[in-house]
Every structure is written in structure tokens, then in C-alpha cells.
Amino acid sequence: MLNDTIAAISTPLGEGGLAIIRLSGPEALAVASLCFQPIGKHSAKPCEARTHTVHYGKIIRQGHVVDEVMLTVLRSPRTFTREDIVEISCHGGILSAKLVLDSVLESGARAALPGEFTKRAFLNGRIDLTQAEAVVDLIHSRTELALTAANEQLAGKLSHRINQLRDDMVNTLAHIEAHIDFPDEDIAPDTKEKLLERLESSVAFMTALLRTANEGQILRRGIRAAIVGRPNVGKSSLLNQLLGHDRAIVSPIAGTTRDTIEETANIRGLPIVFVDTAGLRDSGDALEIEGIRRSRETLMQADLILQVFDVSEPLTREDEAYLMEFGHKKRILVNNKIDLPHRLSLPGVGNAPVVGVCCVSGEGLEILKDSIKNLIWAGEINADMLQVMINSRHQEALHRARTSTQRSLEALRTNLTLELAAMDLRIATNAVGEIVGKTSTEDLLDSIFSQFCLGK
């Protein structure tokens, strides 16, 4: 796969100021030279140009000018993929970018697969697997905290700790296998104690990393917060206030929201996907019935519920039923319209926070945001924490590694055969190696890089 030259449009399709077409591979300079015509005495053909230089010219296809471009030459190994790279900046637009890409493909390049540039960076040793995944996290970041965490991982902070863990486990395994090779020599008590200490330290380290999984998932994917309640209690108004702009239609007419509306907001640095749902009530309207059905599906998938009440009205039977129905979910009770005379009295609601707001003036919104953050993320978010937040793939590999290490530890403690201890520790070491890509399969790599966009 690394013997050919790939090309793709690396910017989103659509009209814009610029579009970038990227090439990478052993023939990248030669391919670009076939379709690039330099203009001016300071511009040169890519195959003749010095590394890390930019050249002005035109892309020629079948004898016709496609576009005026700026072409950047980056010679290996000082490139993202550690291969020769050419980046062509043309005018933004679907057609111009496509025609430049067509010119490059006709000159001998192959269309890149999703994530293939980053995959080559990994295969060529430029980055490891956790850093490759950080590229995706960086692109998909929706808050500054998520961006910081992705940058820390891209810088190798997580890789360094995982490699350190693996090195410790490999050293321990080497000691155990050395005693297997020389069965006449028993493990000295102090040596055995040191081996047990190393394994216990590895288990403790993996346990600490596993504790970061939930926070890592929150930063990467966000959480879903469903806004629910009877019709006309102010659910859409609350959504608009939390987003900071008008996203949902607000009307005094009950049943205005006929479908779920989703929008992501940055709440105290955390990405929260708010879902405004149709008002829950019995209805004979077919469209409203469908909206309510979708609302209930959303409620099943929600990580958090904002249950909205109108404090200017007394508690209804519907309110009481929904208080019971959603009692098992993580939720915040939001008393809206606190600027009006209070007629609402809520029964005991357990540990659920109760926050009063006014969606007209915005009063109470900051307290509500604090309550949302505190429910899903305990304590402060500090820089050290952002360095080592694992994802679901890392979590699964670490679970396997910890389980096998604990079996190896138990085998040593109870004086079982050293072969059993070594076998389990070898399994654990391979599982840890999967995280950074030191032990990986083609299926695993295909699964990871298929999540990337084209041109990255």
C-alpha cells in the first residue's frame, strides 16, 4: 500500500475561499509535475523544487487551464506521512477542486481512502495509534477542553505513559521467562517480592487510567440531555437560552414542537447535546402523537433529563406521573417562570437538584449550568487530568490487560507454575501494546482509520 501515491481533497466540499488537494507517496512530486505549470522565475516544477517551498502556477488538464494555484512541496522525511507530500491550494468550490483532483489522478495518483494519510503516518512511525486517534478527536472537538485533551494526546502524553507501562511489563515478563529457562534456580524471595511489586504497580496504574474513561467519553462525544415536560411549560424557551440563540420556535400555543430538536452547547467546557422534545400529553393529532413517540425514544437514550415545570401553575396529575416515571434517571428539576406568582408545590424528589429559572430574563441560567456540570463531572477539570483520558478502545484493551495481569499476579503469589504466570503476562503485554499499535491487526487498523474523513 505504501508503494503508490495517493491524493484527495482535504478541505470540506462546498463554496469557499480555498480548497486544498493533498498528495502523498514516492511519486507525489513527479505526479504533480505532470499537471503543474509554474509561473514566474521564482516558481519551479515540484520535482525540481526545494523542500518546504511554495510555488505559484496553473494546473493544466488535457491542454486546458483548470485553475491558478499555490503549490507547496514537502520532501520526506520532514512531513506528516514521512513521505513526499504536495499540497495544492486552489480556489474554493466543488467544481474547481474536483477538476484539480481529477488532473492529479489522471497524472498517476490514486484516490485516497478515508484516513489513509494518517494511516501512513502511523505505518511509517511518524505517530502511534493513540496519536492517530487524537487527530480524529481534534477534528471533532466541540469545546476548548476537548481540544486541549486531543492536543495532549496528539503530543504523546498518553503514549508515553502506556509505553512506560508496557516496558515495565516486558521487563517483568523477561525475568519470569529467564527462570523458566533455568528451572534449577528457584526465584529468590526478595526477587519474587520485587516481581510482585511491579505487577501490583502495573495493576494500580491500569486501574487509575480506567477511571478516566467516563470523562474521556464525555469530552469526546458529549452527553445527551433531554428537555421534557408538559406542553407550554417553556421547554423550547429553555433550549434557546441554553444555546444562546433562537433554535426552537416559541409559541403560547400548546403542542408547537412536533419533533425532537437537537443542538450542542458548551456548558462549562463540556459538550452537551440538548434535545428539545414534544410536550408529553395525550393527543389525538397524528403529528403530535408521532412527536411524543420520538420524545419517549429520546428519553430512553438520554444521559440526563431536564424536567421542566411551570411554577405559575399548580402540580397536575401529568406532572406527578412524569415525576414518578423519570425518577430512576439522572435529572434536574427546572422550575420555569419564576418571575410569575408561585403556585407550584413539588413533592419529595429525592436527590434531584431543583433550579428556578426565568427563560425571559435568563435569571437562574448560570446556576442551572453549574448544576448540569456538577451532575456529570465531579470536581474540577485540571490540566493533568486532560493528558491521559482514554477512549472506549483503550478501555477495552486495559480491561483485558488488567485481568490477565491479576491472573499472573495470583499465579506468582500461590506458587503456580511460572509458565502460567508468563502466559497471562504475555497476553496482558500484547493488550497494552494494542493501545499504541505495537501489537495490532489489519482489521483493527481498518476499523480505526475508517472513522476518518477523506483527505486526512
C-alpha positions as CSV (number, residue, x, y, z in Angstrom):
1,M,0.0,0.0,0.0
2,L,2.9,2.4,0.7
3,N,4.4,2.0,-2.8
4,D,1.8,4.1,-4.5
5,T,0.9,7.8,-4.4
6,I,-2.5,8.9,-3.0
7,A,-4.5,12.1,-3.4
8,A,-7.6,13.6,-2.0
9,I,-9.4,16.9,-1.4
10,S,-8.5,17.7,2.3
11,T,-11.0,20.6,2.8
12,P,-14.8,20.3,3.1
13,L,-16.7,20.3,-0.2
14,G,-18.6,23.4,-1.0
15,E,-18.0,27.1,-1.9
16,G,-15.2,28.8,0.0
17,G,-12.1,30.9,-0.4
18,L,-9.7,28.0,-0.8
19,A,-9.6,24.2,-1.3
20,I,-6.6,22.0,-0.7
21,I,-5.7,18.9,-2.7
22,R,-3.1,16.7,-0.9
23,L,-0.8,14.1,-2.4
24,S,1.5,11.7,-0.6
25,G,3.8,9.0,-1.8
26,P,7.0,8.2,-3.6
27,E,5.8,9.7,-6.9
28,A,4.0,12.7,-5.4
29,L,6.5,15.2,-6.8
30,A,6.5,13.5,-10.3
31,V,2.7,13.3,-10.4
32,A,2.3,17.0,-9.5
33,S,5.0,18.0,-12.1
34,L,2.9,16.4,-14.9
35,C,-0.1,18.8,-14.3
36,F,1.5,21.9,-12.7
37,Q,2.9,24.7,-14.9
38,P,5.0,27.1,-12.8
39,I,4.6,30.9,-13.5
40,G,7.4,33.4,-12.8
41,K,11.2,33.0,-12.3
42,H,10.8,32.0,-8.6
43,S,8.4,29.1,-9.2
44,A,9.6,25.6,-10.2
45,K,8.3,22.2,-11.1
46,P,7.7,20.2,-7.9
47,C,10.3,17.6,-8.8
48,E,12.9,20.4,-9.1
49,A,11.8,22.4,-6.1
50,R,13.4,22.6,-2.7
51,T,11.6,21.2,0.3
52,H,9.2,23.3,2.2
53,T,8.7,25.9,-0.5
54,V,5.6,27.3,-2.1
55,H,5.2,27.9,-5.9
56,Y,2.7,29.9,-8.0
57,G,1.3,28.4,-11.2
58,K,-1.5,26.7,-13.1
59,I,-3.0,23.3,-13.1
60,I,-3.2,22.0,-16.7
61,R,-5.6,19.2,-17.7
62,Q,-5.8,17.9,-21.3
63,G,-4.2,21.1,-22.5
64,H,-6.6,23.4,-20.7
65,V,-6.1,25.6,-17.6
66,V,-8.1,24.3,-14.7
67,D,-7.2,26.9,-12.1
68,E,-4.5,29.2,-10.8
69,V,-2.9,27.6,-7.7
70,M,-0.3,27.8,-5.0
71,L,1.6,24.5,-4.7
72,T,3.6,23.5,-1.6
73,V,6.4,21.0,-1.8
74,L,7.3,19.0,1.3
75,R,10.0,16.3,0.9
76,S,10.3,13.3,3.1
77,P,11.0,12.6,5.9
78,R,10.0,16.0,7.4
79,T,6.3,15.6,6.5
80,F,3.2,14.3,8.2
81,T,3.3,10.9,6.5
82,R,7.2,10.8,6.3
83,E,6.7,10.6,2.5
84,D,7.0,13.2,-0.2
85,I,3.9,15.5,0.1
86,V,2.4,18.0,-2.3
87,E,-0.4,20.3,-1.3
88,I,-2.2,22.3,-4.0
89,S,-4.3,25.3,-2.9
90,C,-6.9,26.3,-5.5
91,H,-10.0,28.4,-5.4
92,G,-12.7,27.1,-3.3
93,G,-15.7,25.5,-5.0
94,I,-16.9,22.0,-5.7
95,L,-16.0,22.0,-9.4
96,S,-12.6,23.6,-9.3
97,A,-11.4,21.3,-6.5
98,K,-12.8,18.3,-8.3
99,L,-11.1,19.2,-11.6
100,V,-7.7,19.7,-9.8
101,L,-8.1,16.3,-8.1
102,D,-9.1,14.7,-11.5
103,S,-5.9,16.2,-13.0
104,V,-3.8,14.7,-10.3
105,L,-5.4,11.3,-10.6
106,E,-5.0,11.3,-14.3
107,S,-1.3,12.0,-13.8
108,G,-0.8,8.8,-11.9
109,A,-2.1,9.2,-8.3
110,R,-4.7,7.0,-6.7
111,A,-7.7,8.3,-4.8
112,A,-7.0,8.1,-1.1
113,L,-9.2,6.1,1.3
114,P,-10.7,7.7,4.4
115,G,-7.9,8.3,6.9
116,E,-5.2,7.0,4.6
117,F,-2.8,9.9,5.1
118,T,-2.9,9.5,8.9
119,K,-2.7,5.7,8.5
120,R,0.5,6.2,6.5
121,A,1.9,8.5,9.2
122,F,1.3,5.6,11.7
123,L,2.7,2.9,9.5
124,N,5.8,5.0,8.8
125,G,6.4,5.5,12.5
126,R,5.6,9.2,12.5
127,I,2.9,8.8,15.2
128,D,1.5,5.9,17.2
129,L,-2.1,4.7,17.3
130,T,-3.2,6.8,20.2
131,Q,-1.9,9.9,18.4
132,A,-3.7,8.9,15.3
133,E,-6.9,8.7,17.2
134,A,-6.2,12.1,18.7
135,V,-6.3,13.5,15.1
136,V,-10.0,12.5,14.9
137,D,-10.7,13.9,18.4
138,L,-9.0,17.2,17.4
139,I,-11.2,17.5,14.3
140,H,-14.4,16.6,16.2
141,S,-13.7,18.8,19.2
142,R,-16.6,20.9,20.3
143,T,-15.2,22.6,23.3
144,E,-11.8,24.0,24.4
145,L,-11.4,21.3,27.0
146,A,-12.0,18.6,24.3
147,L,-9.5,20.4,22.1
148,T,-6.9,20.6,24.9
149,A,-7.3,16.9,25.7
150,A,-6.9,16.0,22.0
151,N,-3.8,18.1,21.7
152,E,-2.3,16.5,24.8
153,Q,-2.9,13.0,23.3
154,L,-1.5,14.1,20.0
155,A,1.6,15.4,21.7
156,G,2.2,11.9,23.1
157,K,1.3,12.4,26.7
158,L,-0.9,9.2,26.9
159,S,1.5,7.3,24.6
160,H,4.4,8.0,26.9
161,R,2.6,6.5,29.9
162,I,1.3,3.5,28.0
163,N,4.8,2.8,26.7
164,Q,6.2,3.1,30.2
165,L,3.6,0.6,31.4
166,R,4.4,-1.8,28.6
167,D,8.1,-1.6,29.2
168,D,7.7,-2.4,32.9
169,M,5.5,-5.4,32.0
170,V,8.0,-6.6,29.4
171,N,10.9,-6.4,31.9
172,T,8.9,-8.4,34.4
173,L,8.0,-11.0,31.8
174,A,11.7,-11.3,30.9
175,H,12.6,-12.1,34.5
176,I,9.9,-14.7,34.7
177,E,10.8,-16.3,31.4
178,A,14.5,-16.3,32.5
179,H,13.6,-18.5,35.5
180,I,11.5,-20.8,33.2
181,D,14.7,-21.3,31.0
182,F,16.7,-22.2,34.1
183,P,14.3,-24.3,36.2
184,D,17.1,-25.5,38.6
185,E,17.3,-22.0,40.0
186,D,14.4,-21.0,42.3
187,I,13.3,-17.4,42.4
188,A,14.9,-15.8,45.5
189,P,12.3,-14.4,48.0
190,D,13.5,-10.8,47.5
191,T,13.4,-11.2,43.7
192,K,9.9,-12.6,43.9
193,E,8.8,-9.7,46.1
194,K,10.1,-7.2,43.5
195,L,8.2,-9.0,40.7
196,L,5.0,-8.9,42.8
197,E,5.5,-5.2,43.5
198,R,6.0,-4.5,39.8
199,L,2.8,-6.4,38.8
200,E,0.8,-4.7,41.6
201,S,2.1,-1.3,40.4
202,S,1.0,-2.2,36.8
203,V,-2.5,-3.2,38.0
204,A,-2.8,0.1,40.1
205,F,-1.7,2.2,37.1
206,M,-4.2,0.5,34.8
207,T,-7.0,1.0,37.3
208,A,-6.1,4.7,37.5
209,L,-6.2,5.0,33.7
210,L,-9.6,3.2,33.6
211,R,-11.1,5.8,35.9
212,T,-10.6,8.4,33.2
213,A,-12.8,6.5,30.6
214,N,-16.1,8.1,31.5
215,E,-14.6,11.7,31.5
216,G,-12.9,10.9,28.2
217,Q,-16.1,9.8,26.6
218,I,-17.9,12.9,27.8
219,L,-15.3,15.2,26.3
220,R,-15.2,13.3,23.0
221,R,-18.9,12.6,22.4
222,G,-20.7,14.9,24.9
223,I,-23.8,13.7,26.8
224,R,-27.4,13.8,25.7
225,A,-29.7,16.0,27.9
226,A,-33.4,15.7,27.1
227,I,-35.6,18.6,28.0
228,V,-39.1,17.2,28.9
229,G,-42.3,18.4,30.4
230,R,-45.9,19.1,29.7
231,P,-46.8,21.3,26.7
232,N,-46.2,25.1,27.1
233,V,-44.1,24.9,30.3
234,G,-41.2,26.6,28.4
235,K,-39.0,23.7,27.1
236,S,-38.2,25.5,23.8
237,S,-37.5,28.8,25.6
238,L,-35.1,26.9,27.9
239,L,-33.3,25.4,24.9
240,N,-32.9,28.8,23.2
241,Q,-31.5,30.2,26.5
242,L,-29.0,27.4,26.9
243,L,-27.8,27.7,23.3
244,G,-27.7,31.5,23.4
245,H,-29.7,31.8,20.2
246,D,-33.2,31.1,18.9
247,R,-33.2,27.5,17.7
248,A,-36.7,26.3,18.6
249,I,-40.0,28.0,17.8
250,V,-41.6,29.5,20.9
251,S,-45.3,30.0,20.9
252,P,-48.1,30.2,23.5
253,I,-49.9,27.6,21.5
254,A,-49.5,24.1,23.2
255,G,-48.0,21.4,21.0
256,T,-45.9,23.7,18.8
257,T,-42.9,21.3,18.9
258,R,-43.9,18.2,16.9
259,D,-40.4,16.7,16.6
260,T,-37.3,16.4,18.6
261,I,-34.7,19.3,18.1
262,E,-31.0,18.6,18.8
263,E,-28.3,21.2,19.3
264,T,-24.9,21.1,21.0
265,A,-23.9,23.7,23.6
266,N,-20.7,24.3,25.5
267,I,-21.6,24.1,29.2
268,R,-18.7,24.9,31.5
269,G,-16.3,23.4,28.9
270,L,-18.4,20.2,28.4
271,P,-20.2,19.4,25.1
272,I,-23.9,18.9,25.9
273,V,-26.3,17.7,23.2
274,F,-29.6,19.3,24.3
275,V,-32.8,17.6,22.8
276,D,-36.0,19.6,22.9
277,T,-38.9,17.1,22.9
278,A,-42.5,17.4,22.1
279,G,-44.7,18.1,25.1
280,L,-45.8,14.9,26.8
281,R,-49.6,14.6,26.9
282,D,-52.5,12.6,25.4
283,S,-53.3,13.8,21.9
284,G,-55.5,13.0,19.0
285,D,-53.3,14.8,16.5
286,A,-51.4,12.3,14.4
287,L,-48.3,14.5,14.0
288,E,-48.2,15.3,17.7
289,I,-48.6,11.6,18.6
290,E,-45.5,10.8,16.4
291,G,-43.6,13.6,18.1
292,I,-44.4,12.3,21.5
293,R,-43.4,8.8,20.5
294,R,-40.0,10.2,19.3
295,S,-39.7,12.1,22.6
296,R,-40.1,8.9,24.6
297,E,-37.4,7.2,22.4
298,T,-35.1,10.2,23.2
299,L,-35.8,9.8,26.9
300,M,-34.7,6.2,26.8
301,Q,-31.3,7.2,25.3
302,A,-30.7,10.4,27.4
303,D,-27.9,10.6,29.9
304,L,-29.6,13.5,31.7
305,I,-33.1,14.9,31.9
306,L,-34.1,18.5,32.4
307,Q,-37.7,18.1,33.7
308,V,-39.4,21.5,33.3
309,F,-42.3,22.8,35.3
310,D,-44.4,26.0,35.2
311,V,-44.3,27.5,38.7
312,S,-47.2,29.7,37.9
313,E,-49.5,26.6,37.7
314,P,-50.3,24.0,40.4
315,L,-48.9,20.5,40.0
316,T,-51.1,18.4,37.7
317,R,-51.7,14.7,37.5
318,E,-49.5,14.6,34.4
319,D,-46.6,16.3,36.3
320,E,-46.9,13.8,39.2
321,A,-46.9,10.8,36.7
322,Y,-43.8,12.1,35.0
323,L,-42.1,12.7,38.3
324,M,-42.6,9.0,39.1
325,E,-41.8,7.9,35.6
326,F,-38.4,9.6,35.3
327,G,-37.4,9.0,39.0
328,H,-34.8,6.5,38.0
329,K,-33.0,8.8,35.6
330,K,-30.3,11.3,36.4
331,R,-32.2,14.6,36.3
332,I,-32.6,18.2,37.2
333,L,-36.0,19.7,38.0
334,V,-36.3,23.1,36.4
335,N,-38.9,25.4,37.8
336,N,-39.6,27.9,35.0
337,K,-41.3,31.3,35.0
338,I,-40.1,32.3,38.5
339,D,-41.0,35.9,37.6
340,L,-44.7,35.0,37.9
341,P,-46.6,34.3,41.2
342,H,-45.7,30.8,42.5
343,R,-48.5,28.2,42.6
344,L,-46.4,25.1,42.2
345,S,-45.5,22.8,45.1
346,L,-43.3,19.8,44.3
347,P,-43.4,16.6,46.5
348,G,-40.3,14.9,47.7
349,V,-38.0,14.4,44.7
350,G,-35.1,12.6,46.3
351,N,-31.6,13.8,45.5
352,A,-32.6,15.6,42.2
353,P,-31.4,19.2,42.2
354,V,-34.2,21.8,41.8
355,V,-33.3,25.0,40.0
356,G,-35.6,28.0,39.4
357,V,-35.2,29.9,36.1
358,C,-36.8,32.6,34.1
359,C,-36.4,32.0,30.4
360,V,-37.5,35.5,29.5
361,S,-34.8,37.3,31.6
362,G,-32.2,34.5,31.8
363,E,-32.3,34.5,35.6
364,G,-31.1,31.2,37.2
365,L,-29.5,30.0,33.9
366,E,-25.9,30.2,35.3
367,I,-27.0,28.2,38.4
368,L,-28.6,25.6,36.0
369,K,-25.4,25.3,34.0
370,D,-23.4,24.7,37.2
371,S,-25.9,22.0,38.2
372,I,-25.6,20.3,34.8
373,K,-21.8,20.3,35.1
374,N,-21.7,19.0,38.7
375,L,-24.1,16.2,37.8
376,I,-22.0,14.8,35.0
377,W,-18.4,15.7,36.1
378,A,-17.5,15.7,39.8
379,G,-14.8,18.1,40.9
380,E,-12.6,20.5,39.0
381,I,-11.2,19.8,35.5
382,N,-7.4,20.3,35.7
383,A,-4.6,20.1,33.1
384,D,-3.1,16.8,34.4
385,M,-6.4,15.1,34.0
386,L,-6.7,16.1,30.3
387,Q,-3.4,14.4,29.5
388,V,-4.5,10.8,29.9
389,M,-8.2,10.5,29.1
390,I,-8.7,7.1,27.4
391,N,-11.3,6.2,24.9
392,S,-13.5,3.1,24.6
393,R,-10.9,1.1,22.6
394,H,-8.2,1.9,25.2
395,Q,-10.7,1.0,28.0
396,E,-11.5,-2.5,26.5
397,A,-7.8,-3.3,26.0
398,L,-6.9,-2.1,29.5
399,H,-9.6,-4.2,31.0
400,R,-8.2,-7.3,29.3
401,A,-4.7,-6.4,30.3
402,R,-5.6,-5.8,33.9
403,T,-7.5,-9.1,34.2
404,S,-4.6,-11.0,32.7
405,T,-2.1,-9.2,34.9
406,Q,-4.1,-10.0,38.0
407,R,-4.1,-13.7,37.0
408,S,-0.4,-13.6,36.6
409,L,0.0,-11.9,39.9
410,E,-2.1,-14.6,41.6
411,A,-0.1,-17.4,39.9
412,L,3.1,-15.9,41.4
413,R,1.6,-15.5,44.8
414,T,0.3,-19.0,45.1
415,N,3.4,-20.6,43.6
416,L,1.7,-22.0,40.5
417,T,3.9,-22.9,37.6
418,L,5.8,-20.0,36.1
419,E,4.5,-20.9,32.6
420,L,1.0,-19.9,33.7
421,A,2.2,-16.6,35.1
422,A,4.2,-15.9,31.9
423,M,1.3,-16.8,29.6
424,D,-1.1,-14.4,31.3
425,L,1.5,-11.6,31.5
426,R,2.3,-12.1,27.8
427,I,-1.5,-11.7,27.0
428,A,-1.5,-8.5,29.1
429,T,1.5,-7.1,27.4
430,N,0.0,-7.6,24.0
431,A,-3.2,-6.0,25.1
432,V,-1.4,-2.9,26.3
433,G,0.6,-2.9,23.1
434,E,-2.7,-2.7,21.1
435,I,-3.3,0.7,22.6
436,V,-0.3,2.4,20.9
437,G,-0.2,0.0,17.9
438,K,2.8,-2.1,18.9
439,T,0.6,-5.2,18.5
440,S,-2.3,-4.6,16.0
441,T,-4.2,-6.4,13.4
442,E,-5.3,-5.2,9.9
443,D,-8.9,-5.4,11.0
444,L,-8.2,-3.1,14.0
445,L,-6.4,-0.5,11.8
446,D,-9.2,-0.6,9.2
447,S,-11.8,-0.1,11.9
448,I,-9.9,2.9,13.4
449,F,-9.0,4.7,10.2
450,S,-12.4,4.2,8.5
451,Q,-13.7,6.8,11.0
452,F,-11.6,9.5,9.5
453,C,-12.7,11.8,6.7
454,L,-11.2,11.8,3.2
455,G,-8.0,13.8,2.9
456,K,-6.9,13.3,6.5
